[in-house]
Structures are given as structure tokens and as C-alpha cells.
Amino acid sequence: MTPVFRFAPSPNGALHLGHAYSALLNQDMAREAGGRMLLRIEDIDPQRCRPEYESQIYDDLEWLGLDWERPARRQSDHIAAYRAALERLAERELVYPAFLSRAAVKARVAAAEAAGSIWPRDPDGTPHYPTEERMQNRLQAQARIADGERHLWRLDMDKACARFGQNLRWTETGSGRAETISADPQVWGDVVLWRWDAPSSYHLSVVVDDALQGVSHVVRGLDLYWATPVHRLLQTLLDLPEPLYHHHRLILDESGHKLSKSIGSTGLRSLRLAGLSPSDIRRRIGLATG
């Protein structure tokens, strides 16, 4: 089978050097493997994604010399596919509606920790969501939803892992050689799969898209390394194929922090206006220019 790679930015800000590294590395690896290169626009969050940023993504990537199969897949055009995946999980009673607000969860955690309890936290340091709603009365929950009460859909992590999460692993090539990595999705608690303010979630939409697009090699930054256990669990629950994973180094700023759209890290557009060429960008991020 022909290897399939993809670069999947979100149009919620300007691309920076970190995006350039990931996009070009995907293309370089695809060419070396004789594979296909796809572009996916992850515009699932209507609160943050903007058409002008999407247009700028295409422009910046073309300037860099990225060559992808047209048209790019836009997540906002495929909501039905994510909804169908959620419904499959619901049929197995692996998801539940979660009604607690962020403020309510924060208060619950603070009270527990003040009383001396140790509240579990995920790899990002975020407290796990309380688990009592896993056992809520289904009819009462449906009535609350019918009344328009805001809610999320969360994965019942314990139930999902008990049924399908034993001995989860993935193949990782980020070190330069293939390694088998054990996956423990329970460190994330009951992750969100669907939001009231945005269709789907990153975790659900990305595994559905990778499967539907036939992606065989997921090449992305180390900041997403610990999301892989959740993705492997969802792939198992939904009977989706397992891609190979390659988590690459991050491009850091002068102070050693990861580049970020939210803090205004140097964008590709600014570097272009400053007179840098695509070859200059490749040299700056440590990729061969040949």
C-alpha cells in the first residue's frame, strides 16, 4: 500500500516556524517513502477558527513549496462522520452526557484538595473530571438535554479500558527507529468527545479523519505525544486502522518555549515580509535544502 502522510493545521492563527517544520517534514518523509501528502484543515472550533486564517495557511504553505493533494479536507464539512462515531460509542454505553461547568469542577477539586485528598490530573496538569455522572439516570439525563441544558459528551474511560483498552500499544519512530510504546489512556480521565459549543473534539475527529483519509503515518509534534494513548483507544473502540506514529522535536523560541499562535510567536508571513526565502526557512528549522 502507498504510504499516506498529512499535515493538519487549525485556522485559528498565523502559521509559525513550528508549523513549517511539521509540514515540510511530512512532505520530506512522504517523498522519501514514495507516499502521498495530504492537507487537512482542522476547523472544528467555530469560536476560534477564521476563514482569513485558512486562506493564509494555503498561501504560506504554497510559498514554502508544500505540495498536497487537492482539495484539502475541511473538518467542518464532515460533522456527520464524527456524529456517527459518537453514536457508535453511545450504543455501547461508553459515553455519557456531562453537565458540570468548569467552575463547578474547579470548586469540587479545590474543596477536595483543601480537605487533604489527592485529585488525579492528566499529563497537562488538568484535574480529571468527576466520575459520578457515569452512573446518572439515563431518562433524567435525556430530559435535561431536551430542556436545552448545556453538556459535553465524555468517554467513560474506566469502562472503555476494561472492555477494549488492555495491552494498548503504538509503534513510534520519532527516535529514528521503530519502538513499541505502551499506551495508558486512563491518565487522561474521562476525555471530552463532543462539546456543546463546537461539534466533536480533537480526539474524536482526528482518529475518524485519519481512518477515512487512509493516513498510514501520523507525523506531528512531541506536544501531542501523550494524546496518542487516547487515539489508540478510540481507534480500537471504533475498529479503525492503526497508523504509525512519528512525534518530532518542537521548534523553540529564544527563551526555550514552544512557539505558539496565542503568544504571537514569529509567523511565516512576517518572515516572508522580512525578506526570508523558503530555503532560509528550511535552514532556520534544521531541514536540508537540497
C-alpha positions in Angstrom: 0.0 0.0 0.0 1.1 3.6 -0.7 2.1 5.4 2.5 -0.1 8.4 3.3 1.1 11.4 5.3 -0.9 14.5 6.4 -0.3 18.0 7.8 -3.3 19.2 9.8 -3.2 22.8 11.0 -6.1 24.7 12.6 -7.0 28.1 11.1 -7.0 29.9 14.4 -4.0 32.0 13.9 -0.9 32.5 11.7 1.4 29.7 10.9 4.8 29.9 12.6 8.2 28.1 12.2 6.9 25.1 14.2 4.1 24.6 11.6 6.7 25.0 8.8 8.9 22.3 10.4 6.0 19.8 10.7 4.6 20.5 7.2 7.9 20.2 5.5 9.0 17.2 7.5 5.8 15.4 6.5 6.4 16.2 2.8 10.1 15.1 3.0 9.1 11.8 4.7 6.3 11.3 2.2 8.6 11.8 -0.8 11.3 9.5 0.7 8.7 6.8 1.2 7.1 7.3 -2.2 3.9 8.2 -0.5 1.0 10.7 -0.8 0.8 14.1 1.0 -2.5 15.4 2.3 -3.5 18.7 3.9 -6.4 18.7 6.4 -7.9 21.9 7.8 -8.9 21.2 11.4 -11.6 24.0 11.7 -13.8 22.2 14.1 -13.9 25.1 16.6 -16.1 27.8 15.3 -15.2 30.1 18.2 -11.5 30.4 17.2 -11.2 29.4 13.5 -11.4 32.1 10.9 -11.7 32.0 7.0 -8.9 34.5 6.7 -6.5 32.3 8.6 -7.4 29.3 6.4 -6.7 31.4 3.3 -3.3 32.4 4.8 -2.5 28.8 5.5 -2.8 27.9 1.8 -0.8 30.9 0.8 2.0 30.3 3.4 2.3 26.6 2.5 2.4 27.2 -1.2 5.1 29.8 -0.6 7.1 27.2 1.4 6.8 24.8 -1.5 4.5 22.3 0.1 2.7 20.2 -2.5 -0.5 18.4 -1.4 -3.4 16.6 -3.0 -6.3 18.9 -3.7 -8.8 19.7 -2.3 -7.8 19.8 1.3 -10.2 18.1 3.7 -12.0 20.6 6.0 -13.4 19.1 9.2 -16.4 21.4 9.2 -17.6 19.7 6.1 -17.7 16.3 7.8 -19.6 16.7 11.0 -21.9 13.8 10.2 -18.9 11.4 10.2 -17.9 12.4 13.7 -21.5 12.3 14.9 -21.8 8.7 13.6 -18.6 7.7 15.5 -20.0 9.2 18.7 -23.3 7.3 18.2 -21.4 4.1 17.8 -19.8 4.7 21.2 -23.1 5.6 22.7 -24.7 2.4 21.5 -22.1 0.5 23.5 -22.8 2.8 26.5 -19.2 4.0 26.5 -20.0 7.8 26.6 -22.2 9.9 28.9 -23.5 13.5 29.0 -21.5 15.6 31.4 -23.3 18.7 32.8 -20.8 20.1 35.3 -19.4 23.5 34.4 -15.7 24.3 34.5 -16.4 26.5 37.6 -18.2 23.6 39.3 -15.4 21.2 38.6 -12.8 23.7 39.8 -14.7 24.2 43.0 -15.1 20.5 43.5 -11.3 19.9 43.1 -10.4 22.8 45.3 -12.6 21.5 48.1 -11.3 18.0 47.9 -7.6 19.1 47.9 -8.3 21.5 50.8 -9.5 18.5 52.7 -6.3 16.6 52.0 -7.4 14.5 49.1 -5.2 14.0 46.1 -7.2 14.7 42.9 -5.9 12.9 39.8 -4.6 15.1 37.0 -3.8 14.5 33.3 -0.4 14.9 31.7 -1.2 18.5 31.1 -1.9 19.1 34.8 -5.6 19.5 34.3 -7.8 17.8 37.0 -9.8 14.8 35.9 -13.5 15.3 35.5 -15.5 13.9 38.5 -16.9 10.5 37.7 -20.3 10.3 39.4 -22.2 11.3 36.2 -21.2 8.0 34.7 -24.0 6.4 36.8 -26.7 9.1 36.2 -30.2 8.1 35.4 -30.5 7.9 31.6 -34.0 9.2 31.4 -33.3 12.1 33.6 -30.2 13.0 31.6 -32.2 12.9 28.4 -34.8 15.2 29.9 -32.1 17.7 30.9 -30.7 17.6 27.3 -34.2 18.1 25.9 -34.6 21.1 28.1 -31.5 22.6 26.5 -29.1 22.2 29.4 -25.5 22.7 28.3 -23.5 19.5 28.3 -20.5 17.7 26.9 -20.2 14.0 25.9 -17.3 12.3 27.7 -15.8 8.9 27.3 -16.3 6.6 30.3 -12.6 5.8 30.5 -12.8 3.0 33.0 -15.5 1.2 31.1 -13.8 1.7 27.8 -10.4 0.5 29.1 -11.9 -2.5 30.9 -13.6 -3.7 27.6 -11.1 -2.7 25.0 -8.0 -1.0 26.5 -5.9 -3.9 27.6 -2.4 -4.0 26.2 -2.8 -1.0 24.0 0.4 -0.1 22.2 1.6 2.0 19.3 4.6 2.0 17.0 6.7 5.1 17.4 9.6 6.2 15.0 10.4 9.6 16.5 13.7 8.4 17.9 14.9 7.3 14.4 14.0 3.7 14.9 10.8 1.8 15.4 9.8 1.3 19.0 6.7 -0.3 20.6 5.2 2.1 23.2 2.7 1.0 25.9 -0.4 3.2 25.9 -2.2 4.1 29.1 -5.2 6.3 28.2 -6.5 6.3 31.8 -4.1 9.0 32.7 -6.4 11.4 30.9 -9.6 10.6 32.8 -12.9 10.9 31.0 -11.9 12.9 27.9 -14.3 15.1 26.0 -15.5 13.7 22.7 -18.3 16.2 21.9 -18.8 19.8 23.0 -21.9 21.9 23.3 -20.1 24.9 21.7 -18.3 23.0 18.9 -19.1 19.8 17.1 -16.8 16.9 18.0 -13.5 17.2 19.8 -9.9 17.0 18.6 -9.5 13.4 19.9 -12.6 12.1 18.1 -12.3 14.0 14.8 -8.6 13.3 14.3 -8.9 9.5 14.6 -12.0 9.5 12.3 -10.3 11.7 9.7 -7.1 9.7 9.7 -9.0 6.5 9.1 -11.3 7.9 6.4 -8.3 9.5 4.6 -6.3 6.3 4.8 -3.5 8.0 6.7 -0.7 5.5 7.4 1.9 7.8 9.0 1.0 10.4 11.6 3.9 12.8 11.8 3.3 15.5 14.4 5.0 17.4 17.3 6.1 16.0 20.6 3.4 18.1 22.3 0.8 15.6 21.1 2.8 12.5 22.1 0.7 11.9 25.2 -2.5 12.2 23.3 -1.6 9.1 21.4 -2.9 6.6 24.1 -6.4 8.2 23.8 -6.2 8.0 20.0 -5.2 4.3 20.1 -8.1 3.6 22.5 -10.6 5.3 20.2 -9.2 3.5 17.2 -9.7 0.2 19.0 -13.2 1.1 20.1 -14.3 2.2 16.6 -12.5 -0.6 14.7 -10.2 1.9 12.9 -6.8 1.0 11.5 -3.7 1.8 13.5 -1.2 4.2 11.8 2.5 4.5 12.6 3.4 7.5 14.7 6.4 9.8 14.5 6.5 12.6 17.1 9.1 15.1 16.1 11.0 17.8 18.1 9.5 21.1 18.7 10.8 24.4 17.4 11.5 26.6 20.5 11.9 30.4 20.8 14.9 32.2 22.3 13.7 31.5 25.9 13.2 27.8 25.2 9.4 27.8 25.0 7.4 26.2 22.3 6.2 28.5 19.6 2.6 29.4 19.9 -0.1 31.3 18.0 -1.6 32.5 21.2 1.6 34.4 22.3 2.3 35.8 18.9 5.3 33.7 18.0 7.0 34.8 14.8 4.8 34.0 11.9 5.8 32.8 8.4 4.1 35.9 6.9 6.3 38.2 9.0 9.4 36.3 8.0 8.4 36.5 4.3 7.9 40.2 4.6 11.4 40.5 6.3 12.9 39.0 3.1 13.5 35.4 4.1 13.1 32.7 1.4 11.7 29.2 1.7 15.3 27.9 1.7 16.1 30.3 4.6 13.2 28.8 6.5 14.4 25.3 5.9 17.8 26.2 7.2 16.5 28.0 10.2 14.4 25.0 11.3 17.2 22.5 10.6 15.9 20.8 7.4 18.1 20.0 4.4 17.6 22.5 1.5 18.6 20.1 -1.3 
